[in-house]
């Protein structure tokens, strides 16, 4: 059996470094753990200092000391730029960025309110833009990199009560596909992962959802595995879009 750390090493022997936004809980924390288990070094961020510290402590205990966390609000372009600069300074390179930070708020278009709508858009869409804008020049300079944007099947399927969330995810898909075309010739691959229902506290709750049985839902580890599989693709291949669905959702 091969050593996970060796699989995460570059040709020059350096350990690969990944940045994970929204990495203190849910899908982001699962992705951070999977990367650490595969031998990567991880720099994660979350919105609150308390959640970040708790996640780093648990991940370091499980996987070693190759994880560092910072409290960052991805809506703040300056804070994002500082986080990326400091992470890059610690390691000298950034090999992957996983954009997972997200906010869900739901309600009818005439009831959700402008502040809530703006917060969802600025987190789910502008947050992704801020991180890409900060990371891409560094990846260009080193001649390679992966950017994985974790979206949602809500990027293709609108639903009642989803005005803010759908708008943010439709926008994220467009941003990701344009970024892929902008960056591919610089050796930077951009992929969007669109999971369906994932059993986390932040899952989308549609009207009429039944909470009694969630066994049909995707699990955090399913999304994390998809991200790891993408990062293992050879340089010649660019899987730019992955739709990840529960195999047997409830029949309606």
Backbone as CSV, one residue per row, in Angstrom:
resi,resn,N_x,N_y,N_z,CA_x,CA_y,CA_z,C_x,C_y,C_z
1,UNK,0.853,-1.199,0.000,0.000,0.000,0.000,0.883,1.242,0.000
2,UNK,0.548,2.222,-0.844,1.365,3.428,-0.944,1.118,4.348,0.241
3,UNK,2.106,5.132,0.546,2.015,6.102,1.629,1.182,7.286,1.161
4,UNK,0.082,7.662,1.895,-0.718,8.808,1.464,0.095,10.073,1.301
5,UNK,1.068,10.265,2.176,1.881,11.481,2.078,2.648,11.533,0.775
6,UNK,3.109,10.369,0.282,3.848,10.367,-0.972,2.943,10.709,-2.142
7,UNK,1.673,10.319,-2.058,0.724,10.637,-3.131,0.445,12.125,-3.202
8,UNK,0.622,12.824,-2.073,0.350,14.258,-2.033,1.607,15.095,-2.210
9,UNK,2.699,14.463,-2.591,3.935,15.214,-2.819,4.089,15.575,-4.288
10,UNK,4.647,16.736,-4.524,4.930,17.178,-5.883,6.234,16.545,-6.358
11,UNK,6.564,16.794,-7.605,7.772,16.194,-8.179,9.032,16.598,-7.428
12,UNK,9.015,17.801,-6.831,10.204,18.253,-6.104,10.215,17.793,-4.646
13,UNK,9.221,16.960,-4.268,9.183,16.409,-2.921,8.393,17.230,-1.929
14,UNK,7.983,18.442,-2.293,7.218,19.279,-1.373,5.799,18.730,-1.212
15,UNK,5.272,18.832,0.001,3.911,18.388,0.256,2.933,19.395,-0.343
16,UNK,1.920,18.899,-0.998,0.925,19.776,-1.618,0.103,20.494,-0.551
17,UNK,-0.263,21.723,-0.870,-0.988,22.588,0.058,-2.348,22.939,-0.543
18,UNK,-3.399,22.768,0.267,-4.747,23.118,-0.164,-5.350,24.149,0.779
19,UNK,-6.054,25.111,0.222,-6.856,26.053,0.992,-8.311,25.610,0.905
20,UNK,-8.995,25.605,2.034,-10.396,25.187,2.082,-11.202,26.257,2.798
21,UNK,-12.132,26.888,2.103,-13.015,27.853,2.752,-14.219,27.121,3.336
22,UNK,-14.770,27.691,4.398,-15.869,27.007,5.071,-15.432,25.658,5.601
23,UNK,-14.175,25.579,6.049,-13.598,24.306,6.428,-13.783,23.916,7.877
24,UNK,-14.533,24.693,8.640,-14.654,24.403,10.066,-15.805,23.473,10.394
25,UNK,-16.685,23.209,9.429,-17.809,22.313,9.707,-18.383,21.776,8.405
26,UNK,-19.254,20.795,8.546,-19.991,20.266,7.410,-19.109,19.715,6.314
27,UNK,-19.495,20.006,5.069,-18.776,19.489,3.904,-17.327,19.972,3.892
28,UNK,-17.107,21.231,4.214,-15.746,21.771,4.189,-14.828,21.066,5.155
29,UNK,-15.324,20.787,6.343,-14.504,20.065,7.322,-14.238,18.641,6.847
30,UNK,-15.233,18.022,6.223,-15.025,16.685,5.678,-13.972,16.675,4.586
31,UNK,-13.984,17.689,3.731,-12.987,17.787,2.665,-11.601,18.017,3.259
32,UNK,-11.518,18.899,4.262,-10.224,19.145,4.910,-9.671,17.863,5.508
33,UNK,-10.508,17.085,6.179,-10.066,15.833,6.763,-9.615,14.829,5.721
34,UNK,-10.340,14.759,4.616,-9.965,13.832,3.547,-8.624,14.214,2.934
35,UNK,-8.395,15.505,2.743,-7.121,15.961,2.198,-5.977,15.645,3.153
36,UNK,-6.181,15.897,4.428,-5.155,15.581,5.417,-4.857,14.088,5.434
37,UNK,-5.913,13.279,5.350,-5.728,11.840,5.331,-4.991,11.359,4.107
38,UNK,-5.037,12.163,3.046,-4.347,11.814,1.808,-2.946,12.414,1.741
39,UNK,-2.522,13.046,2.836,-1.146,13.539,2.897,-0.956,15.005,2.574
40,UNK,-2.042,15.736,2.314,-1.927,17.157,2.012,-1.709,17.962,3.299
41,UNK,-1.180,19.155,3.144,-1.231,20.180,4.173,-2.438,21.056,3.879
42,UNK,-3.187,21.417,4.919,-4.440,22.150,4.729,-4.431,23.456,5.506
43,UNK,-4.814,24.511,4.827,-5.110,25.803,5.430,-6.609,26.021,5.276
44,UNK,-7.331,26.070,6.390,-8.775,26.238,6.307,-9.193,27.557,6.923
45,UNK,-10.355,28.006,6.523,-10.925,29.188,7.155,-12.401,28.949,7.440
46,UNK,-12.905,29.674,8.408,-14.319,29.676,8.766,-14.663,31.046,9.293
47,UNK,-15.943,31.262,9.525,-16.358,32.615,9.871,-15.999,33.005,11.299
48,UNK,-16.040,32.064,12.253,-15.783,32.422,13.640,-14.506,31.766,14.160
49,UNK,-13.843,32.464,15.062,-12.607,31.955,15.649,-12.862,30.660,16.407
50,UNK,-13.993,30.593,17.111,-14.300,29.427,17.923,-14.478,28.183,17.064
51,UNK,-15.212,28.297,15.973,-15.444,27.126,15.121,-14.158,26.683,14.436
52,UNK,-13.323,27.643,14.056,-12.054,27.315,13.406,-11.129,26.597,14.383
53,UNK,-11.008,27.123,15.600,-10.130,26.503,16.584,-10.577,25.088,16.918
54,UNK,-11.879,24.880,17.044,-12.391,23.541,17.345,-12.089,22.572,16.213
55,UNK,-12.276,23.033,14.982,-12.019,22.169,13.824,-10.542,21.820,13.711
56,UNK,-9.673,22.810,13.873,-8.230,22.569,13.763,-7.768,21.594,14.836
57,UNK,-8.270,21.769,16.046,-7.878,20.864,17.132,-8.281,19.427,16.810
58,UNK,-9.515,19.233,16.345,-9.990,17.880,16.035,-9.253,17.284,14.849
59,UNK,-9.029,18.083,13.818,-8.350,17.576,12.625,-6.885,17.270,12.900
60,UNK,-6.228,18.119,13.686,-4.825,17.885,14.016,-4.679,16.623,14.856
61,UNK,-5.616,16.411,15.761,-5.575,15.208,16.597,-5.736,13.954,15.756
62,UNK,-6.587,14.038,14.747,-6.862,12.867,13.909,-5.795,12.641,12.845
63,UNK,-5.172,13.721,12.356,-4.319,13.591,11.171,-2.905,14.129,11.338
64,UNK,-2.602,14.751,12.463,-1.286,15.343,12.610,-1.359,16.858,12.563
65,UNK,-0.235,17.505,12.551,-0.172,18.960,12.709,-0.094,19.705,11.386
66,UNK,-0.528,19.102,10.304,-0.399,19.738,8.999,-1.623,20.591,8.654
67,UNK,-2.291,21.129,9.650,-3.492,21.931,9.409,-3.387,23.237,10.179
68,UNK,-3.793,24.299,9.531,-3.785,25.626,10.145,-5.114,26.283,9.817
69,UNK,-5.673,27.014,10.766,-6.976,27.638,10.550,-6.973,29.108,10.865
70,UNK,-7.827,29.856,10.161,-7.949,31.290,10.335,-9.417,31.680,10.236
71,UNK,-9.841,32.574,11.103,-11.198,33.104,11.013,-11.249,34.154,9.904
72,UNK,-12.052,33.900,8.890,-12.150,34.795,7.735,-13.606,34.870,7.289
73,UNK,-14.087,36.068,7.070,-15.393,36.264,6.431,-15.128,36.419,4.943
74,UNK,-15.536,35.432,4.140,-15.188,35.457,2.716,-15.858,36.597,1.971
75,UNK,-16.823,37.264,2.599,-17.436,38.439,1.961,-16.476,39.626,1.931
76,UNK,-15.438,39.575,2.739,-14.474,40.675,2.886,-13.259,40.400,2.002
77,UNK,-13.159,41.084,0.872,-12.091,40.835,-0.089,-10.717,41.050,0.528
78,UNK,-10.573,42.057,1.364,-9.289,42.347,1.988,-8.884,41.226,2.945
79,UNK,-9.839,40.729,3.724,-9.541,39.638,4.661,-9.155,38.371,3.910
80,UNK,-9.831,38.109,2.810,-9.505,36.934,1.994,-8.100,37.067,1.423
81,UNK,-7.783,38.237,0.886,-6.451,38.450,0.301,-5.353,38.258,1.341
82,UNK,-5.589,38.741,2.556,-4.602,38.576,3.634,-4.437,37.105,3.994
83,UNK,-5.548,36.374,4.097,-5.491,34.942,4.412,-4.669,34.186,3.366
84,UNK,-4.941,34.446,2.105,-4.218,33.757,1.032,-2.746,34.124,1.062
85,UNK,-2.447,35.410,1.256,-1.056,35.855,1.306,-0.298,35.179,2.447
86,UNK,-0.923,35.096,3.624,-0.253,34.490,4.774,-0.081,32.989,4.590
87,UNK,-1.094,32.326,4.034,-0.975,30.886,3.790,0.125,30.601,2.779
88,UNK,0.159,31.392,1.720,1.203,31.225,0.712,2.584,31.484,1.317
89,UNK,2.669,32.480,2.193,3.944,32.785,2.826,4.456,31.660,3.715
90,UNK,3.533,30.941,4.347,3.951,29.838,5.224,4.534,28.669,4.439
91,UNK,4.078,28.470,3.194,4.452,27.264,2.460,5.193,27.534,1.151
92,UNK,5.051,28.734,0.622,5.721,29.069,-0.627,4.973,28.651,-1.865
93,UNK,3.832,27.997,-1.701,3.032,27.576,-2.850,1.635,27.195,-2.363
94,UNK,0.681,27.256,-3.279,-0.683,26.781,-3.034,-1.080,25.947,-4.236
95,UNK,-1.385,24.687,-3.993,-1.653,23.756,-5.091,-3.127,23.585,-5.388
96,UNK,-3.978,23.813,-4.386,-5.413,23.654,-4.607,-6.174,24.628,-3.724
97,UNK,-7.286,25.095,-4.258,-8.245,25.909,-3.517,-9.594,25.218,-3.620
98,UNK,-10.203,24.941,-2.482,-11.555,24.387,-2.469,-12.483,25.442,-1.890
99,UNK,-13.329,25.984,-2.732,-14.306,26.983,-2.304,-15.567,26.276,-1.836
100,UNK,-15.750,26.253,-0.528,-16.908,25.560,0.028,-17.767,26.459,0.914
101,UNK,-17.256,27.609,1.324,-18.022,28.483,2.216,-19.373,28.804,1.598
102,UNK,-20.416,28.631,2.378,-21.746,28.874,1.833,-22.744,29.203,2.924
103,UNK,-23.799,29.875,2.507,-24.865,30.295,3.411,-26.196,29.960,2.770
104,UNK,-27.087,29.380,3.545,-28.429,29.080,3.050,-29.462,29.870,3.820
105,UNK,-30.299,30.611,3.108,-31.426,31.317,3.717,-32.566,31.243,2.716
106,UNK,-33.744,30.880,3.174,-34.822,30.547,2.256,-36.107,31.278,2.628
107,UNK,-36.863,31.600,1.618,-38.138,32.268,1.815,-38.640,32.830,0.504
108,UNK,-39.931,33.151,0.413,-40.494,33.707,-0.819,-39.795,34.998,-1.222
109,UNK,-39.770,35.257,-2.503,-39.063,36.417,-3.034,-39.530,37.726,-2.406
110,UNK,-40.815,37.804,-2.040,-41.346,39.044,-1.480,-41.283,39.070,0.044
111,UNK,-40.585,38.103,0.642,-40.505,38.067,2.095,-39.079,37.920,2.614
112,UNK,-38.133,37.532,1.752,-36.798,37.195,2.254,-36.024,38.422,2.721
113,UNK,-36.250,39.564,2.130,-35.603,40.779,2.591,-34.270,41.041,1.914
114,UNK,-33.967,42.295,1.703,-32.778,42.669,0.941,-31.489,42.322,1.681
115,UNK,-31.463,42.461,2.994,-30.231,42.181,3.732,-29.882,40.694,3.671
116,UNK,-30.884,39.846,3.815,-30.650,38.409,3.724,-30.230,38.021,2.318
117,UNK,-30.898,38.571,1.327,-30.558,38.273,-0.068,-29.105,38.664,-0.342
118,UNK,-28.726,39.851,0.087,-27.361,40.327,-0.143,-26.345,39.444,0.575
119,UNK,-26.630,39.024,1.792,-25.700,38.203,2.545,-25.450,36.863,1.866
120,UNK,-26.502,36.254,1.333,-26.353,34.976,0.636,-25.524,35.149,-0.633
121,UNK,-25.834,36.157,-1.417,-25.091,36.399,-2.660,-23.625,36.723,-2.361
122,UNK,-23.388,37.557,-1.368,-22.004,37.964,-1.075,-21.183,36.807,-0.511
123,UNK,-21.816,35.893,0.208,-21.098,34.738,0.736,-20.861,33.695,-0.341
124,UNK,-21.925,33.278,-1.006,-21.850,32.142,-1.925,-21.222,32.482,-3.269
125,UNK,-21.346,33.713,-3.705,-20.844,34.104,-5.025,-19.632,35.026,-4.922
126,UNK,-19.778,36.150,-4.233,-18.650,37.064,-4.104,-17.503,36.414,-3.329
127,UNK,-17.830,35.603,-2.323,-16.777,34.931,-1.566,-15.899,34.082,-2.454
128,UNK,-16.527,33.359,-3.371,-15.780,32.528,-4.324,-14.935,33.397,-5.251
129,UNK,-15.499,34.490,-5.719,-14.738,35.403,-6.567,-13.510,35.939,-5.838
130,UNK,-13.695,36.348,-4.570,-12.575,36.917,-3.811,-11.421,35.921,-3.682
131,UNK,-11.730,34.669,-3.397,-10.651,33.691,-3.204,-9.949,33.378,-4.521
132,UNK,-10.724,33.231,-5.583,-10.101,32.962,-6.885,-9.206,34.123,-7.293
133,UNK,-9.707,35.346,-7.113,-8.918,36.522,-7.488,-7.614,36.599,-6.698
134,UNK,-7.635,36.128,-5.450,-6.427,36.174,-4.629,-5.462,35.038,-4.943
135,UNK,-5.992,33.878,-5.291,-5.153,32.695,-5.506,-4.619,32.597,-6.930
136,UNK,-5.421,32.963,-7.907,-5.060,32.734,-9.308,-3.702,33.325,-9.700
137,UNK,-3.354,34.561,-9.320,-2.037,35.083,-9.717,-0.881,34.232,-9.195
138,UNK,-1.023,33.683,-8.009,0.028,32.828,-7.448,0.106,31.506,-8.191
139,UNK,-1.036,30.964,-8.555,-1.041,29.727,-9.332,-0.484,29.969,-10.731
140,UNK,-0.786,31.111,-11.310,-0.206,31.449,-12.625,1.320,31.472,-12.539
141,UNK,1.818,32.092,-11.481,3.266,32.228,-11.338,3.957,30.869,-11.192
142,UNK,3.298,29.931,-10.534,3.923,28.618,-10.350,3.597,27.661,-11.494
143,UNK,2.621,28.043,-12.346,2.328,27.271,-13.552,1.384,26.112,-13.371
144,UNK,0.718,26.035,-12.219,-0.233,24.941,-12.010,-1.135,25.270,-10.830
145,UNK,-2.241,24.546,-10.750,-3.146,24.686,-9.612,-4.503,24.101,-9.919
146,UNK,-5.214,23.761,-8.879,-6.592,23.276,-8.970,-7.485,24.224,-8.186
147,UNK,-8.616,24.576,-8.749,-9.649,25.312,-8.019,-10.931,24.497,-8.132
148,UNK,-11.442,24.057,-6.992,-12.673,23.277,-6.957,-13.732,24.102,-6.234
149,UNK,-14.800,24.421,-6.930,-15.888,25.197,-6.359,-17.049,24.262,-6.036
150,UNK,-17.405,24.189,-4.773,-18.508,23.330,-4.345,-19.803,24.128,-4.438
151,UNK,-20.622,23.764,-5.411,-21.894,24.436,-5.602,-23.034,23.580,-5.102
152,UNK,-24.040,23.410,-5.938,-25.228,22.659,-5.573,-26.026,22.397,-6.836
153,UNK,-26.815,21.319,-6.824,-27.740,21.110,-7.936,-28.763,22.240,-8.024
154,UNK,-28.844,23.059,-6.976,-29.677,24.264,-7.031,-29.138,25.271,-8.034
155,UNK,-27.932,25.033,-8.575,-27.402,25.867,-9.656,-28.095,25.593,-10.973
156,UNK,-28.850,24.506,-11.045,-29.575,24.153,-12.272,-31.077,24.034,-12.057
157,UNK,-31.485,23.896,-10.809,-32.887,23.592,-10.513,-33.429,24.590,-9.495
158,UNK,-34.238,25.508,-9.968,-34.853,26.478,-9.074,-35.962,25.818,-8.265
159,UNK,-36.225,26.364,-7.081,-37.312,25.842,-6.264,-37.953,26.989,-5.495
160,UNK,-39.218,26.825,-5.133,-39.929,27.847,-4.376,-39.217,28.103,-3.063
161,UNK,-39.024,29.362,-2.750,-38.322,29.732,-1.535,-36.823,29.830,-1.709
162,UNK,-36.345,29.583,-2.913,-34.908,29.553,-3.149,-34.358,30.751,-3.888
163,UNK,-35.054,31.872,-3.885,-34.629,33.018,-4.702,-33.174,33.398,-4.454
164,UNK,-32.796,33.568,-3.195,-31.424,33.971,-2.885,-30.448,32.832,-3.151
165,UNK,-30.773,31.649,-2.666,-29.867,30.515,-2.796,-29.683,30.129,-4.256
166,UNK,-30.791,30.031,-5.006,-30.684,29.710,-6.425,-29.872,30.751,-7.168
167,UNK,-30.128,32.020,-6.898,-29.393,33.080,-7.594,-27.893,32.960,-7.338
168,UNK,-27.529,32.669,-6.090,-26.110,32.558,-5.761,-25.466,31.366,-6.446
169,UNK,-26.174,30.244,-6.508,-25.596,29.032,-7.091,-25.622,29.063,-8.617
170,UNK,-26.667,29.634,-9.217,-26.639,29.843,-10.669,-25.458,30.729,-11.021
171,UNK,-25.256,31.796,-10.254,-24.132,32.692,-10.509,-22.797,32.019,-10.316
172,UNK,-22.688,31.172,-9.288,-21.435,30.476,-9.028,-21.066,29.559,-10.186
173,UNK,-22.054,28.887,-10.755,-21.772,28.006,-11.887,-21.253,28.811,-13.074
174,UNK,-21.880,29.959,-13.355,-21.392,30.801,-14.442,-20.000,31.334,-14.184
175,UNK,-19.756,31.788,-12.960,-18.426,32.267,-12.583,-17.388,31.169,-12.763
176,UNK,-17.709,29.966,-12.315,-16.762,28.854,-12.384,-16.419,28.490,-13.817
177,UNK,-17.435,28.436,-14.674,-17.181,28.044,-16.059,-16.375,29.109,-16.790
178,UNK,-16.641,30.375,-16.500,-15.838,31.439,-17.109,-14.401,31.404,-16.592
179,UNK,-14.234,31.176,-15.290,-12.891,31.088,-14.716,-12.116,29.925,-15.316
180,UNK,-12.801,28.816,-15.543,-12.147,27.658,-16.167,-11.570,28.034,-17.521
181,UNK,-12.329,28.770,-18.316,-11.861,29.168,-19.642,-10.742,30.200,-19.550
182,UNK,-10.811,31.078,-18.557,-9.781,32.095,-18.382,-8.441,31.504,-17.960
183,UNK,-8.464,30.442,-17.170,-7.257,29.988,-16.466,-6.653,28.701,-17.004
184,UNK,-7.348,27.989,-17.835,-6.879,26.648,-18.219,-5.524,26.676,-18.918
185,UNK,-5.262,27.698,-19.746,-3.993,27.736,-20.476,-2.823,28.183,-19.602
186,UNK,-3.125,28.580,-18.366,-2.066,28.889,-17.402,-1.745,27.677,-16.529
187,UNK,-2.354,26.536,-16.851,-2.114,25.328,-16.070,-2.992,25.219,-14.843
188,UNK,-4.000,26.067,-14.760,-4.914,26.065,-13.610,-6.233,25.427,-14.040
189,UNK,-6.587,24.365,-13.358,-7.834,23.671,-13.677,-8.921,24.083,-12.694
190,UNK,-10.097,24.406,-13.224,-11.239,24.830,-12.409,-12.370,23.841,-12.619
191,UNK,-12.870,23.319,-11.526,-13.953,22.340,-11.561,-15.062,22.781,-10.622
192,UNK,-16.293,22.548,-11.035,-17.437,22.795,-10.177,-18.073,21.465,-9.800
193,UNK,-18.289,21.263,-8.509,-18.980,20.078,-8.014,-20.376,20.513,-7.560
194,UNK,-21.392,19.852,-8.100,-22.773,20.183,-7.762,-23.406,19.012,-7.029
195,UNK,-23.335,18.999,-5.691,-23.982,17.919,-4.949,-25.488,18.140,-4.855
196,UNK,-26.199,17.016,-4.777,-27.607,17.074,-4.410,-27.729,17.183,-2.904
197,UNK,-28.761,16.601,-2.342,-29.010,16.710,-0.900,-27.920,15.992,-0.107
198,UNK,-27.245,16.738,0.766,-26.200,16.187,1.628,-26.677,16.311,3.071
199,UNK,-26.501,15.268,3.850,-27.013,15.224,5.217,-26.104,16.022,6.147
200,UNK,-26.290,17.339,6.139,-25.581,18.227,7.053,-26.587,19.195,7.647
201,UNK,-26.158,19.933,8.666,-27.051,20.905,9.291,-27.394,22.063,8.358
202,UNK,-26.603,22.230,7.280,-26.831,23.333,6.344,-27.585,22.901,5.099
203,UNK,-28.138,21.695,5.103,-28.789,21.194,3.897,-29.993,22.048,3.537
204,UNK,-30.305,22.065,2.243,-31.477,22.784,1.750,-32.723,22.026,2.184
205,UNK,-33.646,22.732,2.804,-34.906,22.115,3.214,-36.023,22.641,2.330
206,UNK,-36.547,21.775,1.497,-37.630,22.154,0.602,-38.970,21.961,1.299
207,UNK,-40.015,22.711,0.858,-41.338,22.512,1.448,-41.772,21.053,1.312
208,UNK,-42.293,20.485,2.410,-42.765,19.117,2.364,-41.710,18.078,2.667
209,UNK,-40.463,18.511,2.921,-39.410,17.554,3.248,-39.766,16.792,4.526
210,UNK,-39.497,15.504,4.498,-39.733,14.664,5.663,-38.388,14.383,6.332
211,UNK,-38.276,14.715,7.621,-37.009,14.605,8.332,-36.785,13.216,8.935
212,UNK,-37.824,12.386,8.968,-37.719,11.120,9.698,-36.623,10.220,9.153
213,UNK,-36.453,10.175,7.848,-35.472,9.278,7.242,-34.598,10.060,6.284
214,UNK,-33.329,10.206,6.652,-32.396,10.924,5.789,-31.341,9.975,5.222
215,UNK,-31.580,8.677,5.326,-30.572,7.694,4.915,-30.288,7.734,3.424
216,UNK,-31.217,8.273,2.647,-31.045,8.329,1.197,-30.101,9.458,0.768
217,UNK,-29.845,10.390,1.660,-29.054,11.561,1.295,-27.584,11.214,1.108
218,UNK,-26.903,12.035,0.322,-25.449,11.958,0.253,-24.859,12.262,1.618
219,UNK,-23.686,11.711,1.893,-22.964,11.997,3.120,-21.778,12.913,2.805
220,UNK,-21.285,13.574,3.833,-20.145,14.477,3.667,-18.980,13.762,2.989
221,UNK,-18.730,12.513,3.386,-17.596,11.785,2.818,-17.755,11.516,1.327
222,UNK,-18.988,11.502,0.826,-19.196,11.315,-0.610,-18.663,12.516,-1.392
223,UNK,-18.949,13.707,-0.891,-18.458,14.925,-1.549,-16.943,15.020,-1.404
224,UNK,-16.429,14.694,-0.213,-14.992,14.740,0.004,-14.268,13.784,-0.934
225,UNK,-14.819,12.597,-1.132,-14.189,11.636,-2.036,-14.180,12.169,-3.463
226,UNK,-15.269,12.816,-3.863,-15.314,13.377,-5.212,-14.213,14.397,-5.418
227,UNK,-13.974,15.240,-4.403,-12.916,16.251,-4.508,-11.548,15.583,-4.612
228,UNK,-11.288,14.585,-3.775,-10.008,13.877,-3.852,-9.821,13.228,-5.220
229,UNK,-10.866,12.606,-5.737,-10.763,11.953,-7.048,-10.411,12.964,-8.134
230,UNK,-11.014,14.153,-8.065,-10.709,15.188,-9.054,-9.240,15.593,-8.985
231,UNK,-8.731,15.772,-7.776,-7.354,16.234,-7.607,-6.328,15.205,-8.063
232,UNK,-6.763,13.971,-8.279,-5.850,12.915,-8.724,-5.824,12.760,-10.244
233,UNK,-6.637,13.536,-10.956,-6.640,13.420,-12.414,-5.293,13.851,-12.988
234,UNK,-4.853,13.208,-14.069,-3.592,13.610,-14.708,-3.707,15.006,-15.313
235,UNK,-2.572,15.644,-15.503,-2.547,17.028,-15.972,-3.285,17.230,-17.294
236,UNK,-3.321,16.213,-18.117,-3.939,16.368,-19.436,-5.469,16.425,-19.383
237,UNK,-6.061,16.076,-18.256,-7.514,15.947,-18.163,-8.104,17.045,-17.287
238,UNK,-9.223,17.596,-17.730,-9.924,18.630,-16.976,-11.405,18.269,-16.869
239,UNK,-11.806,17.582,-15.800,-13.232,17.347,-15.557,-13.831,18.627,-14.976
240,UNK,-14.486,19.413,-15.796,-14.857,20.764,-15.394,-16.165,20.842,-14.613
241,UNK,-16.985,19.790,-14.661,-18.272,19.833,-13.969,-18.649,18.436,-13.512
242,UNK,-19.020,18.311,-12.239,-19.453,17.034,-11.690,-20.770,17.229,-10.960
243,UNK,-21.817,16.545,-11.413,-23.088,16.513,-10.695,-23.117,15.249,-9.850
244,UNK,-23.297,15.421,-8.563,-23.250,14.315,-7.614,-24.629,14.179,-6.976
245,UNK,-25.324,13.096,-7.303,-26.711,12.933,-6.886,-26.876,11.748,-5.943
246,UNK,-27.845,11.819,-5.016,-28.216,10.604,-4.285,-28.721,9.563,-5.277
247,UNK,-28.313,8.325,-5.090,-28.684,7.304,-6.074,-30.144,6.895,-5.993
248,UNK,-30.752,7.006,-4.795,-32.156,6.586,-4.650,-32.909,7.600,-3.784
249,UNK,-33.169,8.779,-4.325,-33.937,9.765,-3.549,-35.398,9.328,-3.430
250,UNK,-36.147,9.912,-2.494,-37.564,9.574,-2.382,-38.314,9.883,-3.665
251,UNK,-39.204,9.022,-4.048,-40.041,9.261,-5.219,-41.192,10.189,-4.828
252,UNK,-41.384,11.199,-5.626,-42.438,12.180,-5.307,-43.597,12.048,-6.286
